[in-house]
Amino acid sequence: MKATFVKAALGAALVATTAMAAPTAASAKTLVYCSEGSPEGFNPQLYTSGTTFDATSKNVFNRLVQFKRGTTTIVPGLATSWDISPDGLEYTFHLRKGVKFQTTKEFTPTREFDADDVLFSFDRMWDKENPYHGVSGGSYEYFVAMSMPDLIKDIVKVDDYTVKFVLNRPEAPFIANMAMDFASILSGEYADNMLEAGTPEQVDLLPVGTGPFQLVQYQKDAVIRYKANPDYWEGPAAIDNLIFAITPDSTVRYQKMKAGECHVMPYPNPADLKAMDADPSINLMSQEGLNVGYLGYNTKKEPFTKTEVRKALNMAINKDAILEAVYQGAGSKAKNPIPPTIWSYNNDIVDDPYDPEAAKKMLADAGYPNGFETDIWAMPVQRPYNPNARRMAEMIQADWAKIGVKAKIVSYEWGEYLERTKKGEQGSFLMGWTGDNGDPDNFLAVLLGCDAVGSSNRAQWCNEDFDKLIQQAKTTSDVLERTRLYEQAQVVFKEQAPWATFAHSVVFEPVRKEVENYKIDPFGGHIFYGVDIKE
C-alpha cells in the first residue's frame, strides 16, 4: 500500500501529494509532476497510502537520505543531533534554531520552530486526551502499528531546543522510525489558533510546515499547486513552482510527458518502457525496489481462518505467469514478506510450489472438496509493487476457478479501498508496501504484527509465535541477533501463509532531459528540493 506511499514531508517540509503552481513571472521555473491520483490527505500522521503524500522533501524530524543493502544514513533535519542513554531508554534530541514556519493567508507565525512544536506533534498522536487526537478521524496507523502508544513512557521538554523521549523498553529501530513521514513536525501555534477559531481540521487540510514548498491550492482529481518557501532554512528551492497534475491513466501521463506537459511521472506502464528508453527527450531512471506486492487473506473471515486453505490458494496461483503478464520483466518473484535488499532476508525459505492438483487435494482435506465462493479486492491505482492490480486479480480468479474456488473481483476508489480493507470487509485483497526506513521492522511489524491489526495489518493476522519474535528483535541493537530473529519470523510467516507473495519490482521513473538532479527515492517518495530545470 504505501505504503508505496508516494510520500510527503509535512513536518519539516510542507507536504505534497499531487500538486502544481503556475509561474508568477516570465523567469519563474515551474516543474510539473504528473501524479497517478488524488491524495488521501495532507497530514502524514493520518495515512499510509501512496497517493496520500508525494514528498516535496523528506525533511522530517531526522531525514533518512541513503539506503544501500542494509545500511541507512541518517542526517540532521529539524534535530541537529541526538543522544541515546546507555540503557537505550532515553533519546534526547537537540533541535535546530532559526527555523521558520511558513506564512499563509490564514496564519502568520509569531515565533520560530521549537520544542513546543515537537511536543504538540507527538502528543496529538500519543495522548487520547489531547484536543487534536480525534481531529480528522484520529487514526494514526503508523504510530499505532509500530507500538508507539505503549513504547513511549514520556515526552519531556528539557528546554526550548531540547526534547527527551523516554521509552518503556529499548527499541532498536526507534531513530529510523523517527525519520519517517508520520514524525513530521506540525506548528503548535497554528494548531492553537485553529482550535480557538473552531476549525482544528484546517491543520490537516491546509498544513503549515517548515519545508521548501508550501501549499497554494488543491483541486480534487485535478491539481495541487505549491510555491517555493522563501524562508526555507536550507535555502530556497531551485524551482519556483511545483505542479502535481493528477493524471490516473499511465498512458495519458506518458503522452503528457512526450508533449512536454509534465517533467516527471511515476508508475509507467511496463509495456511503454522500451519506447521511453529510446526517446531522446526522456531519461528513464530505474532502481531495484524496496518493496513487495502481495495478495492478503482476511484471516478472521472464513474460510481464510484455516492455514490449509490459505496454503492451497497459494499453490493454485501461477506466479510465473503473473510476473510475465503484469510485471513484464520488471520484477523478481517474491517468497518472503521483505525484499532481498533488506538485511535479515531469509534466502533459505522455500516458496510455495505452483501445483493445482495438490492445492485441490489440500482444499478438500480442509473441508472444501467443492471449493467455495469469495472475493478478490483489486487496487484501483498503479504502484511499483503492482502496476496492474485488475489484471492480476483476473489471473488469480482464473487460477482459483481451476480448483473450484469462485472469486468475484471487487474494487473501490483508493481512499475507500484502504478504509474498507482496514476494517476487514474483504475476503482476499491485493496490496503491497514500499519500505520507509530500511529496517525489517517496517515490514514485519507494521504489516504483520499484532499491534497493527485493524490498521496497516489488513490480513488481520495475529500469530503469537511470529509476534514474539519480532517484538524480541526490537529490544536488542545486536544486528546479528535481530537478523536471527527476523529469519525465524519469516519461517513462521511462510508456514502460516497470511499472504501470497508475488513480486519485488524494479522502480522506473521517466524524467524529461531538461530536469537536473532528480533522484529516485528508495523509500518511494518523490523529492523535489534540489531539483532544477535547464532553461
N, C-alpha and C positions, 0 to 999 in steps of 0.2 A: 504494500500500500504505500505509505510514504514511498511512509513510509516509504515510494520514491519520493516522496515529497519532492516536489520542486521546493526548495527551501527558502526560508526567509530569515531576515535578520531584522528584527524589530528593535530589540533592546538597545543595541548599540547602534543599530542602523535601522532606518525605517524599513519596514517590511515591504517586499514587493511580491506581487502574485502574478499579475498579468497586466502589464501597465503601459502607460505612454505619456508623453508630454510634447506638445507642439513647440517648435522653435520660436523664440521671442525676438530674435534678431537674425539678420542675414548670416551672421558669422556663427550663430549658435550651432552646436553639434548635437544631433539627435540620433540616438540608437534605438532601433525598433526590434523588439524580441517577439516573434510570433509564438505565443503560448498555446498550449493544447486545450485549455479550459478555464472557466471562471474559478476564482478562489473560493475555497470553503469558508475562509475568514482571513482576517488580517493579524490576529494575535497568535503567535506560535505556541503560546501556553495551552491553547484550547484545542489544537488539532494535530493530526499526524499524517494527513493525506498529502499526496504530491501536488495537487492543484491548490493546496492551501497556501503555500508560500513559494514565491520564486525569489531567491535571495538576491538582494542588492549588495549584501555583504554578509560574511559570516562573523560580523564584528560583535559577537555577544560577549558574555562575561569574560571568557578567555577564548581565543579563537584557535580552532584546530586548523592548521594550514597545510599539513602534509601527511600523506599516508602511503607507506610503502611496505607491503607484505609484513605486517606485524609490528611496525613502528609508527607511532604518531608523534608529531612535533606540535607542542602547544606553545604559542607565543602570547605575550601580554595583549589584552584587549582593554576593557574597562578596568581590569585589575592589572596593575603593573607587575606584581609579584605575589607569591603566596608562601606560607609556611605550614608545615604539617607536623603535628606533635609526634613524639616517638611512639606513642601507643596507637596512632592513626585515628584518633577520635576527635581531634580539633584541627580545622582548616582555617587559617587566618589569611584573609585577602586584603592586600594593600591597594587602594583604589587610585585611579588616575585623577589628577587635579586639572582644572581648567577646561573640562569637557562641557559643552553647551548642549542643551536640549533644543530641538527645532521650534521655530516660531510659526504659528499658523493663524488663520483668521479667527479661530476660536480661542487661541491660547498664546499668551506671551509670557515665557518663563521669567521669574524674578530671581532665580538662583541657578547655579550650575549643578551638574550631576554630583551626588554624594551618597553616603551610606544610607540615608533615608530612602532613596530610590531602590537600592538593593533590598532593604528590609520590606518595603511595600511589595515589590515584585514577587518575592518568595513567600511572604506572609499570606498574600492573596491565595496562593495555591495550598499552603500548608495549614492555615488556621481556618476552620469552618465558621468561626465567629467573625472573621474579617468581613466588613460590609461589602467587599468586592468578590467574596468567594463564590457566590451563586450567580453573579452577573454573567450574562451571555451563556447561560446553561451550566456554568461551573463544572465542566467536565475536563479535567486535566489529565489526559491519557498518559502522556509520557511520565509525568510526575508520579502518578499512581502506579503505572506499570513497572517503574524502577524502584518501587517500595520506598519512595522518598517520605511519605507521611509517617511511616514507622521508623525510618532511618534517622531522621533529624530529631534531635533532642531539644536544641535551642538555636536561635539565631541572634547574635549579640552585636549591637553597635558599640564598638570599642571607642571610636571617636568618629569625626565626620568623614574620615577617609580610611577607616579600617573596620572590617566586618569579620566576625568569627562564627563559623558553623560548627556546632557541637553535635556529634553523632552518637547514637546509641550503641553502635558497633563499628568495627573497621569496615571500610567499603573500598575495595581496590579500584573500581572504575569511577570513583567519585569525581576526580578532576576532569576526566574525559567526558563524563556526563554533564558537568557544569559548562562545558564548551558547546553544548548543543543549543538549538534554537529555542527550546522551551525555557531556557535560562536567560532569555533576553531581558534586558532591564527596561522597565516602564517608568515614566515620570510620576513620582508620587505626588508632586504638586499639581500636575494636570488631573490626576485621579481625584484629589481633594476638591478641585474646582468643579469637576463634572458631577461629583457626588452632591456638592452643595447646590448645584443647578438642577438636580433631579434627573440628570441624564448620564448615569455612570457607564452605560453601554457605549458611549462615544469613545471611551478609552480603547475599545476593541474595534470600533467601526472606523474611527478617524485617528489612528495611532500617532503618538508623538515619540520619536526616538532620538538618538544622538548620531545616527549614521550618515553616510554620504549622499543619500537620496531621501526626499520626503514626498509623501503622497499629495497629489494635487486634485485628482478626480478619479472616480471609479464608476464606470457604466457597465452593469452586469451583462455578461455574454458579448461584450464589445471591446472594451479598452480600459486600461488603468494608466493614469498619467503620473509621472514623477518628474521632479526637477532636482538638480544638484543642490545639496545643502552647502551654502557658502561658509558656514561656521563649523564644518566638519573638522574634528580635531587632528586628523591626519592630512588635512588639506583638501581643497575642492576636487571633485571628480574631473577627469579629462573631458567627459561628455556633459553637456548642459541639461539635456532632457533624455528621459528614458521612457520608451513607449512599449507596453506589453499589449500587442494586438491579439485578442483572443480568437484563435482560429482552430477549431476542433479537428478538422479534416487534415490529415497529414499530406495528402495530395495537393490541397489548396495551399497549405503552408509552403510546400516546395515551389509551387507556381509563383507565390508571392516573393520567395527568395530569388528565383530566377529573374523576376521582373524588377528586382531591387527594392521591393516594398518592405522587406524585413532583412535584418542583418544576421540574426541568429535564430535557429529554430531547434526545438527538441524532438525526439522520438520520430525520426524519419521512417518511412515505410521501407522495410528491408529490400523490397523489390526496386527501390529507387537508388540504392547505394551506389551501384555501378555507374549510373548516369551522373550522380553527384560527384563521384571521384574523378570523372572525366571532364567535368565542367571547369573551364579555366577561371570562372568568376567565383568559384566556391572552394573553400578549404574544408575538406571532410575530415574532421578530427575524430579520433577513436581512442578508447581506453578500456581495459578489462574492468568489468563492472564489479562493484562491491555489493552484489545483490543476489536475490533468489526469487524465482517465480514458482508458485505452488497452487495446488488445489487443497483447500482445507475442508475437514469434515466437522460438522457440529456434533461434538462427542457427547452432548447432553440430549440429543434427539435420536430416537430410534430410526433406523437400525444401527446408526453410527456409534452407538454406545458400545458395540461389540468390536473388539480388536480384529477378530477374524473377518468381519465384514469389510472393515477398512483395508486390511491386507489384500483381500480378494479383489476389491475395486482397484487397488494399486496395480495388481498383477494383470488386470484386464486392459490397462491403458498402454497403447503403443507409443511410448515416449520418443522413440527414434523418428517416427512419422511426424509427431508434433514438432520436434526440433527442425525437421526439414521443411514442413509446410508453414509454420508460424515464425520461426526464428531465421530460417533461410541462411544458415551458415553463420549467424551472428550470436550463437550461444553454445555453451557446453552443457552436457547432461548433468543434472544435479541429483545427488544421492543424500546429501546432508542439508540441514536447515541453515547452515552458514556456508559462505563461499570459500573456495580454496585459497583466496587471497588473504584470509584472516588466520592468524595464528591459532593453534589448537584444532584446526581442521583434522578430522579423523579419516585418513585415507584408507584405513583398513576396513571400513564399513562396506558391506556388500549390498548393492542395490536390489530392490525387488525385481525379479525377472518378469519379462513380458510372457505370460503363459495363460491364455484364456481358458484352456481346459482345466488347469489346476485351480484357476480362480473360480470357475463354475462349481467345481467339487467342494472347494472351501466354503463357498456361499451356501451350498446345500447342507454341509455339515454344521453350519452356523444356524440352520433353521430356515433357510430361504431357498428351497430347491427350485422354485419357480420365479426367483428374483423378487423384485419389489418396485414400487414407484417412488420417485424422489424428484429433486430439482437440482440444477446446477446454476448458480448465480454467476453471471458473467459481467466483469467490469465494463463500464461504458467508455472508458478512456484508455489511451495508449500509455504504456510505461516501458522503460528499458527492459524490465523483467518480464513484460508481456506485451508485445506490440500488437496483438490481435486476440483479445480475450474471447470474442464471439466465435471466431474460427476454432480456437482451442476448445471451447465448450461444445461445439458441434462435433468435433473429432472424438472427444470423450464420450459424448452422448451415443455416437455410433459404436464405439468400442464396448460400452456397457450394455448396449442392446444385445450384443452377441452372447452375453451371459444372463440374459433375461431381466436386466435392470432397465426400466423405462424412466428416462430423465427428461424433465421439462426445463428448458432454458429460461432463466428469469434475469431481468436487468432493470436498473433504476438510474436516475440521474446520480452523478458521483457522490454528492453530499448525502443524498438519501440512502444510497447503496451502503456507504460507510456506517451511517447511523443504524440502519436496519440490521446489518451484519454484526455490529457491536452488541445489539440487543439479542442476537441469536435467533433471528427469524428464519434463517437459511437452513437447508439441509447440507449441501456442499457449496463451496464458493471459490472462485478464482481470486487470488490476491498475490501480493509479493512485497518485497521490502528492499530498500537500499539503505545500507548502514549509515549511521550518523557519526560514529566516532572511532571506528576501527577496533572496538573491543567486542569479543564474543558475547558478552553480557547483553549488548544492544540488540542481538538477535534472539538469543536463547531465553533471556528473562523477559524482555519486552514482548515477544511474540508468543511464548510458550509457558511462561511462569504462572504460578497460581495467582499471584498478586495482580496479574494483567487480565484475568478472566473478567469478562464484562466490559473490557475496553479494547486494548490492542491485541489481546489473545482471543481472536474471533473463532477459533476452534473450540473455545470454552473448555480447553483441556487442562486438567489439574492432576498431575501424576506425582504421588508422594516421593517416589524414588528419584525421578528427574528433578523435582524441585529441591530436594535435599542437596543434590549435587551442585546445582547452580548457585544455591544460596551459600553453600560452603565455599565455593570458588570465589565469592565476593569478599570473603573475610581475610584472605591472605594476599600479600603482594608478591609472593613467590610465583613467578611466571610458569615455572616447571610444574608446580603443584596445581596451579589453575588449569594448565593445559591438560594434565592427567584427569582432573575432574570433568572438564568440558568434553574430553574424548569419551568418557564413560556416559555422560549425559546424551551424547549423540547415539550411543548404542541403545539406550533406553528409548530414545525418540524413534529409531528405526524399528525396534521391536513392537512398539505400540502404534505406530503409523497414524498420528493425528493429521498428517498431511500426505499428499502425493507430491513429491518434489519434482520439478520439471527442468529448470534451466538456470544457469548463471549467464547472463548475457554480456556481450560487448556493448559498451555505450558509444553511440555515434552522435556527433553534433556537427551539422554543416554550418559553416560560418562564411560570410562573404569575405573576399580577399582584402577589402579595404579596412576590415576590422583588425586592430592590433592588440596584442597582449591578452586575448581571451583564452582562458584555460578551462578544461573540463574539471569540475569539482568531483573528486572521488566519492563524496558523500551525497551526490545527487542534486546539489544546488546549482544555481546559475548566478555567478558573482560578476558584477559589472563595474565595481570600483577598480580603477587601474586600467580599464579598457578604453581604447581610443579609436577614432576613425580617421583614416588618411583623407586629407582634403584634395 
